[in-house]
Amino acid sequence: MRCLYREKKYICGEYIDVDIYPVFSTSRGGRGKKAKCSSAAQERLNQHNREKKFSRLVMTNFTSSDLCIHLTYNGDHLPGNDEAVKKQFRNFIARLKRYRKKHGLPSLKYMSVTERGSRNGRYHHHTIVNCGDMPAPVLVELWGQGYVDIKVLQFDQCGVEGLSRYFCKGRKKKAATDEDIGETIGYSWTCSRNLDKPIESKRDGRLSARKVKELSSFGEYDGNLEYEKLYPGYEFSQAKPFYNDINGGFYISLRMRKITNRKLTKKIRGE
């Protein structure tokens, strides 16, 4: 069975994600038989993929000029069930769209998750919006159902990894601890239809099995010089290597951040 290593690259705004993994084929040109994962391993993989998809969309469509807002309901506006809370949120999105259109602002982009608290049973929404160009009092007024917590969307060297885990934590029937983590209503997260997708490309055979094994040996936070040689113009953020003892293949999920002109000047000067 022949094995090539594939690099699948996603350009996401200031970041790139690269998935490096083996592609197997038989000598006759057919595909090799896939090994089955256990249900637990498959769920971990699915969760990992959900988080990656979410973070890539955020990094492609939003910047530190945008907002992460948390919406709650006061005693006068408590929705009675899941359908009512979904309707309340749709109405809020419609009001945001009308306001932005009336004031000549760019079309609304959003990503959101709706939850119900495990202890108090209250619904709340966590939403990323491109509304940094709107006054905070206007957002509070347009919500009109209770308290609004408004924060600037923050990116670090790894993008929005922590936020991605939070938004994609999935449906929970019961809180596992005393923490009020609650349960997700419906899908893990929803988004507007006008989000741009990351730019995808792939390349086979550039990296040998020996090279991928070497990269895997660096772990999560080392190997920056090697990765930066492979992907010039970007600085290393994080790599997540994994060895599959079923097929003998090495897998790497890599994230890198674009080097700004200021950082590039410092690198050239050796500062």
Backbone as numpy.savetxt, mean C-alpha at the origin, in Angstrom:
# Nx Ny Nz CAx CAy CAz Cx Cy Cz
14.32 -29.17 -15.39 13.48 -27.97 -15.39 14.36 -26.72 -15.39
14.09 -25.83 -16.31 14.89 -24.60 -16.44 14.32 -23.52 -15.54
15.22 -22.69 -14.98 14.78 -21.62 -14.08 15.46 -20.32 -14.48
14.65 -19.28 -14.68 15.13 -17.91 -14.87 14.58 -17.05 -13.75
15.31 -16.01 -13.43 14.80 -15.07 -12.43 14.21 -13.84 -13.11
13.01 -13.50 -12.69 12.27 -12.37 -13.26 12.31 -11.19 -12.31
12.46 -10.00 -12.88 12.32 -8.75 -12.13 11.03 -8.07 -12.60
10.07 -7.96 -11.71 8.84 -7.25 -12.04 8.86 -5.92 -11.29
8.91 -4.82 -12.04 9.11 -3.50 -11.46 7.83 -2.68 -11.53
7.55 -1.96 -10.45 6.41 -1.05 -10.37 6.93 0.34 -10.03
6.68 1.31 -10.91 7.04 2.70 -10.63 5.85 3.35 -9.96
6.05 3.82 -8.71 4.96 4.36 -7.89 5.37 5.74 -7.38
5.21 6.76 -8.21 5.59 8.10 -7.79 7.08 8.17 -7.52
7.46 8.52 -6.30 8.87 8.64 -5.92 9.51 7.29 -5.59
8.75 6.24 -5.63 9.23 4.92 -5.20 9.19 3.93 -6.36
10.00 2.90 -6.24 9.83 1.72 -7.09 9.77 0.48 -6.20
8.93 -0.43 -6.60 8.90 -1.77 -6.00 9.40 -2.74 -7.06
10.22 -3.68 -6.64 10.70 -4.73 -7.54 10.48 -6.07 -6.87
9.76 -6.94 -7.55 9.60 -8.32 -7.10 10.54 -9.19 -7.93
11.44 -9.88 -7.26 12.40 -10.77 -7.92 12.04 -12.19 -7.54
11.79 -13.03 -8.54 11.33 -14.39 -8.24 11.66 -15.34 -9.39
11.72 -16.65 -9.11 12.07 -17.62 -10.17 10.87 -17.94 -11.05
11.15 -18.17 -12.30 10.14 -18.64 -13.26 10.65 -19.96 -13.81
9.88 -21.00 -13.62 10.31 -22.34 -14.01 9.61 -22.76 -15.30
10.33 -23.51 -16.11 9.72 -24.11 -17.30 10.37 -25.45 -17.56
9.63 -26.37 -18.20 10.18 -27.68 -18.52 10.99 -27.58 -19.81
11.75 -28.61 -20.13 12.57 -28.60 -21.34 11.73 -28.55 -22.60
10.46 -28.98 -22.49 9.57 -28.95 -23.65 8.86 -27.62 -23.82
9.15 -26.70 -22.96 8.56 -25.38 -23.11 7.30 -25.18 -22.30
6.84 -26.21 -21.59 5.64 -26.06 -20.77 5.97 -25.49 -19.41
4.97 -25.21 -18.66 5.19 -24.68 -17.32 5.37 -25.81 -16.32
6.21 -25.55 -15.35 6.40 -26.51 -14.27 5.18 -26.58 -13.38
5.02 -27.69 -12.71 3.88 -27.86 -11.82 4.03 -26.98 -10.59
2.97 -26.25 -10.26 3.01 -25.37 -9.10 2.83 -26.16 -7.81
3.64 -25.79 -6.83 3.48 -26.42 -5.51 2.35 -25.74 -4.76
1.55 -26.54 -4.07 0.42 -25.98 -3.34 0.87 -25.45 -1.99
0.34 -24.28 -1.63 0.64 -23.71 -0.32 -0.39 -24.19 0.68
0.00 -24.22 1.95 -0.97 -24.49 2.99 -1.92 -23.31 3.08
-3.09 -23.52 3.67 -4.07 -22.43 3.76 -3.53 -21.26 4.56
-2.76 -21.55 5.63 -2.19 -20.48 6.44 -1.15 -19.69 5.64
-0.29 -20.42 4.91 0.73 -19.76 4.11 0.09 -18.95 2.99
-0.98 -19.49 2.40 -1.66 -18.78 1.32 -2.30 -17.50 1.83
-2.87 -17.54 3.03 -3.49 -16.35 3.60 -2.44 -15.29 3.91
-1.28 -15.72 4.41 -0.20 -14.75 4.66 0.25 -14.11 3.35
0.34 -14.92 2.30 0.73 -14.40 0.99 -0.32 -13.42 0.47
-1.60 -13.79 0.60 -2.68 -12.90 0.15 -2.65 -11.58 0.90
-2.41 -11.64 2.22 -2.34 -10.42 3.02 -1.17 -9.55 2.58
-0.03 -10.18 2.35 1.16 -9.46 1.89 0.87 -8.76 0.56
0.20 -9.46 -0.34 -0.11 -8.88 -1.65 -1.13 -7.74 -1.55
-2.10 -7.87 -0.63 -3.05 -6.78 -0.42 -2.34 -5.52 0.06
-1.42 -5.69 0.99 -0.69 -4.53 1.53 0.18 -3.89 0.45
0.81 -4.71 -0.37 1.65 -4.16 -1.44 0.80 -3.39 -2.45
-0.34 -3.95 -2.83 -1.21 -3.28 -3.79 -1.69 -1.95 -3.24
-2.08 -1.94 -1.96 -2.55 -0.71 -1.33 -1.45 0.35 -1.31
-0.27 -0.02 -0.83 0.80 0.96 -0.70 1.23 1.49 -2.06
1.23 0.65 -3.07 1.61 1.11 -4.41 0.62 2.13 -4.95
-0.66 1.92 -4.70 -1.66 2.88 -5.14 -1.52 4.21 -4.40
-1.26 4.14 -3.09 -1.07 5.38 -2.32 0.14 6.15 -2.84
1.26 5.46 -3.02 2.49 6.12 -3.45 2.38 6.67 -4.87
1.54 6.06 -5.71 1.35 6.52 -7.08 0.45 7.74 -7.14
-0.53 7.82 -6.25 -1.59 8.83 -6.39 -1.56 9.96 -5.37
-0.83 9.80 -4.27 -0.89 10.80 -3.20 0.52 11.24 -2.82
0.59 12.42 -2.20 1.87 12.97 -1.75 1.70 13.50 -0.33
2.77 14.06 0.21 2.71 14.64 1.55 1.90 15.92 1.60
1.37 16.37 0.46 0.43 17.50 0.44 -1.01 17.05 0.66
-1.22 15.76 0.72 -2.57 15.21 0.88 -2.83 14.86 2.35
-4.03 14.33 2.61 -4.47 14.17 3.99 -4.92 12.74 4.29
-4.78 12.38 5.56 -5.40 11.16 6.10 -6.39 11.63 7.15
-7.69 11.40 6.93 -8.70 11.90 7.85 -9.47 10.74 8.47
-9.87 10.94 9.72 -10.60 9.91 10.47 -11.95 10.50 10.88
-13.00 9.83 10.47 -14.37 10.34 10.63 -15.14 9.46 11.61
-15.76 10.10 12.60 -16.58 9.37 13.56 -18.00 9.95 13.59
-18.88 9.25 14.30 -20.28 9.68 14.43 -20.57 10.08 15.87
-21.30 11.19 16.03 -21.73 11.56 17.38 -23.08 10.90 17.68
-23.58 11.12 18.88 -24.80 10.45 19.32 -26.03 10.77 18.49
-26.04 11.92 17.83 -27.21 12.31 17.04 -27.20 11.72 15.63
-26.11 11.13 15.23 -26.00 10.66 13.84 -25.54 9.21 13.74
-25.79 8.43 14.74 -25.34 7.04 14.72 -26.11 6.23 13.67
-25.42 5.65 12.67 -26.12 4.80 11.70 -26.53 3.48 12.34
-27.64 2.95 11.87 -28.18 1.75 12.51 -27.59 0.44 12.04
-27.01 0.41 10.84 -26.49 -0.85 10.30 -25.43 -0.55 9.24
-24.86 -1.65 8.69 -23.78 -1.51 7.72 -24.21 -0.73 6.48
-25.42 -1.00 6.00 -25.87 -0.32 4.78 -26.04 1.17 5.02
-26.52 1.53 6.19 -26.70 2.95 6.50 -25.36 3.68 6.57
-24.34 3.01 7.15 -23.04 3.66 7.26 -22.37 3.81 5.89
-22.58 2.84 5.03 -22.05 2.95 3.67 -22.70 4.12 2.93
-24.00 4.28 3.12 -24.71 5.38 2.48 -24.22 6.73 2.99
-24.00 6.82 4.31 -23.49 8.07 4.89 -22.14 8.43 4.28
-21.29 7.45 4.10 -19.97 7.74 3.54 -20.08 8.13 2.07
-20.93 7.45 1.31 -21.12 7.81 -0.10 -21.61 9.25 -0.22
-22.50 9.65 0.68 -23.01 11.02 0.65 -21.90 12.03 0.94
-21.02 11.69 1.87 -19.89 12.56 2.19 -18.98 12.71 0.97
-18.70 11.62 0.30 -17.86 11.66 -0.91 -18.52 12.53 -1.97
-19.83 12.41 -2.12 -20.55 13.23 -3.10 -20.45 14.72 -2.76
-20.53 15.05 -1.47 -20.41 16.46 -1.07 -19.00 16.99 -1.34
-17.99 16.16 -1.08 -16.62 16.55 -1.39 -16.44 16.82 -2.89
-16.98 15.94 -3.71 -16.87 16.10 -5.17 -17.53 17.40 -5.63
-18.71 17.68 -5.11 -19.42 18.90 -5.51 -18.63 20.14 -5.10
-18.08 20.13 -3.89 -17.32 21.29 -3.42 -16.09 21.51 -4.30
-15.39 20.46 -4.61 -14.16 20.60 -5.40 -14.48 21.06 -6.82
-15.54 20.57 -7.39 -15.93 21.00 -8.73 -16.34 22.47 -8.72
-17.10 22.89 -7.72 -17.58 24.27 -7.62 -16.42 25.24 -7.47
-15.35 24.83 -6.78 -14.23 25.73 -6.51 -13.04 25.49 -7.44
-13.27 24.76 -8.52 -12.24 24.58 -9.54 -11.03 23.77 -9.09
-11.22 22.86 -8.15 -10.14 22.03 -7.64 -10.05 20.71 -8.42
-8.89 20.06 -8.42 -8.77 18.77 -9.12 -9.78 17.75 -8.60
-10.10 16.79 -9.45 -11.08 15.76 -9.09 -10.65 15.02 -7.83
-11.64 14.64 -7.04 -11.37 13.95 -5.79 -10.77 12.57 -6.04
-9.72 12.28 -5.28 -9.17 10.93 -5.20 -9.23 10.50 -3.74
-9.61 9.24 -3.50 -9.66 8.78 -2.12 -9.44 7.27 -2.04
-8.97 6.85 -0.87 -8.91 5.43 -0.48 -9.40 5.36 0.95
-10.26 4.39 1.25 -10.93 4.41 2.55 -11.23 3.02 3.08
-11.29 2.92 4.41 -11.75 1.70 5.07 -12.75 2.11 6.15
-13.82 1.34 6.29 -14.85 1.58 7.29 -14.82 0.47 8.33
-14.88 0.84 9.60 -14.80 -0.14 10.67 -15.89 0.09 11.71
-16.10 -0.96 12.54 -16.98 -0.84 13.70 -16.17 -1.25 14.92
-16.12 -0.37 15.94 -15.34 -0.64 17.13 -15.81 -1.89 17.85
-14.86 -2.66 18.39 -15.22 -3.93 19.04 -15.83 -3.71 20.42
-15.47 -2.61 21.08 -15.99 -2.39 22.43 -17.26 -1.54 22.44
-17.24 -0.45 21.68 -18.42 0.42 21.72 -19.35 0.24 20.54
-18.95 -0.56 19.56 -19.81 -0.84 18.41 -20.02 0.33 17.48
-19.25 1.41 17.65 -19.44 2.60 16.83 -18.68 2.49 15.51
-19.32 2.98 14.47 -18.70 3.00 13.15 -17.74 4.18 13.04
-16.71 4.01 12.18 -15.81 5.11 11.87 -15.13 4.81 10.54
-14.62 5.86 9.93 -13.97 5.75 8.62 -12.55 6.29 8.70
-11.63 5.61 8.02 -10.27 6.10 7.85 -10.07 6.32 6.35
-9.71 7.52 5.96 -9.74 7.89 4.55 -8.53 8.72 4.16
-7.93 8.37 3.04 -6.87 9.18 2.43 -7.51 9.98 1.30
-7.30 11.28 1.29 -7.93 12.14 0.28 -6.91 13.16 -0.23
-7.07 13.59 -1.47 -6.20 14.62 -2.04 -6.80 16.01 -1.74
-7.09 16.26 -0.47 -7.80 17.48 -0.07 -6.95 18.42 0.77
-5.64 18.37 0.58 -4.78 19.30 1.29 -4.98 20.74 0.85
-5.68 20.93 -0.27 -5.97 22.27 -0.78 -7.30 22.81 -0.26
-7.92 22.11 0.68 -9.19 22.56 1.25 -9.00 22.96 2.72
-9.69 24.01 3.18 -9.59 24.40 4.60 -10.16 23.32 5.51
-9.52 23.09 6.64 -9.97 22.06 7.59 -11.41 22.29 8.03
-11.83 23.53 8.35 -13.23 23.73 8.77 -14.25 23.29 7.71
-13.87 23.40 6.45 -14.78 22.97 5.38 -14.95 21.45 5.41
-13.87 20.72 5.62 -13.96 19.26 5.70 -14.84 18.83 6.87
-14.67 19.52 8.00 -15.49 19.21 9.18 -16.97 19.47 8.87
-17.24 20.59 8.22 -18.64 20.94 7.90 -19.24 19.97 6.90
-18.47 19.58 5.89 -18.98 18.67 4.87 -19.26 17.28 5.46
-18.49 16.87 6.46 -18.78 15.59 7.12 -20.06 15.74 7.94
-20.07 16.61 8.90 -21.29 16.96 9.62 -21.94 15.87 10.44
-21.22 14.76 10.69 -21.83 13.65 11.43 -21.19 13.44 12.81
-20.08 14.17 13.04 -19.37 13.97 14.30 -17.97 14.54 14.22
-17.03 13.87 14.91 -15.66 14.39 15.03 -14.85 14.04 13.79
-13.95 14.98 13.39 -13.05 14.77 12.26 -11.61 15.00 12.73
-10.77 14.00 12.58 -9.34 14.13 12.90 -8.60 14.22 11.58
-7.88 15.32 11.36 -7.22 15.59 10.08 -5.71 15.58 10.29
-5.01 14.75 9.51 -3.55 14.67 9.59 -2.97 14.72 8.19
-1.79 15.30 8.09 -1.06 15.30 6.83 -0.58 13.87 6.55
-0.73 13.43 5.32 -0.27 12.10 4.93 1.26 12.06 4.99
1.80 11.11 5.72 3.24 11.06 5.93 3.87 9.86 5.22
4.98 10.15 4.53 5.76 9.12 3.85 7.13 9.04 4.51
7.67 7.83 4.63 9.04 7.69 5.10 9.84 6.95 4.03
11.02 6.48 4.39 11.88 5.83 3.41 11.22 4.62 2.78
10.32 3.97 3.54 9.62 2.78 3.03 8.21 3.11 2.53
7.92 4.37 2.35 6.62 4.76 1.82 5.57 4.87 2.90
4.53 4.04 2.81 3.42 4.08 3.78 3.16 2.67 4.29
4.21 1.98 4.67 4.10 0.57 5.03 3.18 0.35 6.24
3.36 1.18 7.31 2.52 1.03 8.49 1.06 1.31 8.19
0.80 2.34 7.42 -0.57 2.68 7.04 -1.19 1.56 6.21
-0.39 0.95 5.35 -0.89 -0.14 4.51 -1.33 -1.32 5.36
-0.53 -1.65 6.38 -0.92 -2.76 7.27 -2.22 -2.45 7.98
-2.39 -1.19 8.39 -3.59 -0.82 9.11 -4.83 -0.90 8.22
-4.74 -0.34 7.03 -5.89 -0.32 6.12 -6.25 -1.71 5.63
-5.28 -2.60 5.55 -5.50 -3.92 4.96 -5.60 -5.03 5.99
-5.87 -4.67 7.25 -5.86 -5.70 8.29 -7.00 -6.69 8.16
-8.02 -6.39 7.35 -9.06 -7.37 7.04 -10.16 -7.44 8.06
-11.16 -8.28 7.80 -12.31 -8.44 8.67 -11.94 -9.26 9.89
-12.34 -8.79 11.07 -12.09 -9.53 12.31 -13.42 -9.77 13.01
-13.73 -11.00 13.26 -14.97 -11.32 13.95 -14.93 -10.85 15.40
-13.74 -10.92 16.00 -13.59 -10.57 17.41 -12.25 -9.91 17.61
-12.21 -8.98 18.53 -10.92 -8.37 18.86 -10.04 -9.40 19.55
-8.78 -9.53 19.09 -7.89 -10.52 19.65 -7.30 -10.08 20.98
-7.30 -8.77 21.25 -6.76 -8.24 22.49 -7.76 -7.23 23.04
-7.33 -6.53 24.10 -8.19 -5.49 24.66 -8.21 -4.24 23.80
-7.29 -4.18 22.83 -7.25 -3.01 21.95 -8.51 -2.97 21.10
-9.03 -1.78 20.86 -10.29 -1.63 20.15 -10.04 -1.65 18.64
-9.65 -2.84 18.11 -9.31 -2.90 16.70 -10.55 -3.09 15.83
-11.60 -3.64 16.37 -12.87 -3.72 15.66 -12.85 -4.64 14.46
-13.82 -4.45 13.56 -13.91 -5.25 12.36 -14.18 -4.35 11.17
-13.72 -4.81 10.02 -13.90 -4.04 8.79 -15.28 -4.33 8.22
-15.90 -3.29 7.69 -17.23 -3.43 7.08 -17.05 -3.63 5.58
-17.49 -4.77 5.06 -17.38 -5.03 3.64 -15.95 -5.38 3.26
-15.50 -4.86 2.13 -14.14 -5.12 1.68 -13.13 -4.44 2.59
-11.87 -4.89 2.53 -10.87 -4.33 3.42 -10.66 -2.85 3.17
-10.75 -2.41 1.89 -10.69 -0.99 1.60 -11.33 -0.72 0.25
-11.75 0.52 0.07 -12.37 0.93 -1.19 -11.63 2.17 -1.70
-11.83 2.50 -2.96 -11.14 3.67 -3.52 -11.94 4.25 -4.68
-11.57 5.47 -5.05 -12.21 6.11 -6.21 -11.72 5.43 -7.49
-12.48 5.58 -8.55 -12.16 4.90 -9.79 -11.09 5.62 -10.61
-10.74 6.83 -10.22 -9.81 7.63 -11.03 -8.36 7.52 -10.57
-8.05 6.52 -9.74 -6.67 6.36 -9.30 -5.80 5.84 -10.44
-4.60 6.41 -10.57 -3.64 5.93 -11.55 -3.00 4.64 -11.04
-2.73 3.74 -11.95 -2.07 2.49 -11.57 -0.55 2.65 -11.69
0.20 1.95 -10.86 1.66 1.98 -11.02 2.06 1.53 -12.42
3.18 2.06 -12.93 3.69 1.65 -14.23 4.47 0.34 -14.05
4.04 -0.70 -14.75 4.64 -2.02 -14.59 5.55 -2.38 -15.76
6.62 -3.09 -15.45 7.48 -3.67 -16.48 8.13 -4.92 -15.92
8.62 -5.79 -16.79 9.28 -7.00 -16.31 10.44 -7.37 -17.22
11.40 -8.05 -16.63 12.59 -8.46 -17.37 13.04 -9.81 -16.83
13.37 -10.73 -17.73 13.80 -12.07 -17.35 15.28 -12.25 -17.65
15.97 -12.93 -16.74 17.32 -13.40 -17.02 18.45 -12.43 -16.75
18.17 -11.18 -16.35 19.27 -10.25 -16.06 20.04 -10.69 -14.82
19.31 -11.22 -13.83 19.92 -11.64 -12.58 20.06 -13.16 -12.57
21.26 -13.64 -12.30 21.50 -15.08 -12.22 21.01 -15.60 -10.87
20.85 -16.91 -10.79 20.45 -17.52 -9.52 21.49 -17.23 -8.44
22.76 -17.23 -8.82 23.82 -16.94 -7.86 23.69 -15.51 -7.32
23.38 -14.56 -8.22 23.25 -13.16 -7.81 22.06 -12.97 -6.88
20.93 -13.61 -7.20 19.75 -13.48 -6.36 20.00 -14.10 -4.98
20.71 -15.22 -4.96 21.06 -15.84 -3.68 21.94 -14.91 -2.85
22.89 -14.24 -3.52 23.75 -13.28 -2.82 22.94 -12.12 -2.25
22.02 -11.58 -3.06 21.18 -10.47 -2.59 20.32 -10.91 -1.40
19.81 -12.13 -1.45 18.97 -12.63 -0.36 19.76 -12.72 0.95
21.05 -12.99 0.85 21.86 -13.16 2.05 22.04 -11.85 2.83
21.76 -10.71 2.20 21.93 -9.43 2.90 20.80 -9.14 3.88
19.69 -9.86 3.77 18.56 -9.63 4.68 17.74 -8.42 4.28
17.05 -7.84 5.27 16.08 -6.77 4.98 16.72 -5.40 4.80
17.77 -5.11 5.54 18.24 -3.73 5.60 19.68 -3.53 5.14
20.34 -4.57 4.66 21.68 -4.44 4.13 21.67 -4.61 2.61
22.85 -4.53 2.01 22.93 -4.72 0.57 22.56 -3.49 -0.23
22.53 -2.32 0.42 22.09 -1.10 -0.28 22.97 -0.79 -1.49
24.29 -0.99 -1.39 25.18 -0.66 -2.51 24.88 -1.56 -3.71
24.62 -2.83 -3.46 24.33 -3.76 -4.55 23.03 -3.41 -5.25
22.00 -3.11 -4.47 20.72 -2.77 -5.07 20.79 -1.45 -5.82
21.52 -0.49 -5.28 21.61 0.83 -5.93 22.41 0.78 -7.23
23.31 -0.21 -7.37 23.99 -0.43 -8.65 23.01 -0.98 -9.69
22.12 -1.86 -9.23 21.16 -2.48 -10.14 20.09 -1.49 -10.61
19.72 -0.55 -9.72 18.63 0.39 -10.03 19.12 1.82 -9.79
19.93 2.35 -10.70 20.51 3.70 -10.52 19.42 4.77 -10.48
19.68 5.80 -9.68 18.71 6.88 -9.52 17.80 6.69 -8.33
17.91 5.52 -7.68 17.09 5.22 -6.51 17.99 4.81 -5.35
17.55 5.12 -4.14 18.28 4.68 -2.95 17.49 3.58 -2.25
18.23 2.67 -1.66 17.66 1.49 -1.03 16.79 1.86 0.17
15.62 1.25 0.25 14.74 1.40 1.41 14.68 0.11 2.22
14.22 -0.95 1.56 14.04 -2.21 2.29 13.91 -3.36 1.30
14.44 -4.52 1.70 14.26 -5.74 0.92 13.72 -6.83 1.84
12.81 -7.63 1.32 12.26 -8.74 2.10 12.54 -10.04 1.35
13.65 -10.71 1.69 13.98 -11.97 1.01 13.26 -13.16 1.63
13.03 -14.17 0.79 12.36 -15.39 1.26 12.88 -16.56 0.44
13.19 -17.65 1.12 13.62 -18.87 0.43 12.50 -19.90 0.48
12.13 -20.41 -0.66 11.08 -21.41 -0.76 11.73 -22.80 -0.78
11.60 -23.52 0.33 12.26 -24.83 0.41 11.52 -25.91 -0.36
10.37 -25.56 -0.95 9.65 -26.53 -1.79 10.23 -26.55 -3.20
10.43 -25.36 -3.81 10.97 -25.33 -5.17 12.43 -24.89 -5.23
13.02 -24.56 -4.07 14.42 -24.17 -4.05 14.69 -22.80 -4.63
13.67 -21.96 -4.69 13.82 -20.64 -5.28 13.96 -19.54 -4.24
14.63 -18.46 -4.63 14.77 -17.28 -3.78 13.81 -16.19 -4.28
13.17 -15.51 -3.34 12.21 -14.46 -3.66 12.62 -13.19 -2.89
12.54 -12.03 -3.56 12.87 -10.77 -2.92 11.81 -9.73 -3.28
11.25 -9.08 -2.26 10.40 -7.92 -2.47 11.21 -6.69 -2.07
11.47 -5.83 -3.04 12.38 -4.70 -2.84 11.64 -3.39 -2.99
11.95 -2.44 -2.11 11.42 -1.08 -2.25 12.57 -0.08 -2.22
12.54 0.88 -3.16 13.56 1.92 -3.24 12.88 3.27 -3.48
13.59 4.33 -3.10 13.05 5.68 -3.21 13.91 6.52 -4.15
13.25 7.32 -4.97 13.96 8.15 -5.94 14.89 9.13 -5.24
16.10 9.28 -5.79 17.07 10.22 -5.23 16.74 11.63 -5.73
16.49 12.54 -4.81 16.23 13.92 -5.20 17.53 14.59 -5.60
17.42 15.76 -6.25 18.62 16.49 -6.68 19.52 16.81 -5.49
18.91 17.17 -4.35 19.68 17.52 -3.15 20.45 16.31 -2.64
19.76 15.16 -2.57 20.44 13.95 -2.09 21.51 13.49 -3.06
21.25 13.66 -4.37 22.22 13.24 -5.37 23.49 14.07 -5.26
23.33 15.38 -5.01 24.49 16.25 -4.84 25.33 15.81 -3.65
24.65 15.46 -2.54 25.38 15.00 -1.35 26.12 13.71 -1.62
25.49 12.79 -2.41 26.16 11.52 -2.70 27.43 11.76 -3.53
27.33 12.67 -4.51 28.48 12.98 -5.36 29.61 13.59 -4.53
29.27 14.45 -3.58 30.27 15.10 -2.75 30.79 14.19 -1.64
30.09 13.08 -1.42 30.51 12.15 -0.38 30.15 12.59 1.01
29.12 13.41 1.14 28.70 13.91 2.47 27.89 12.85 3.19
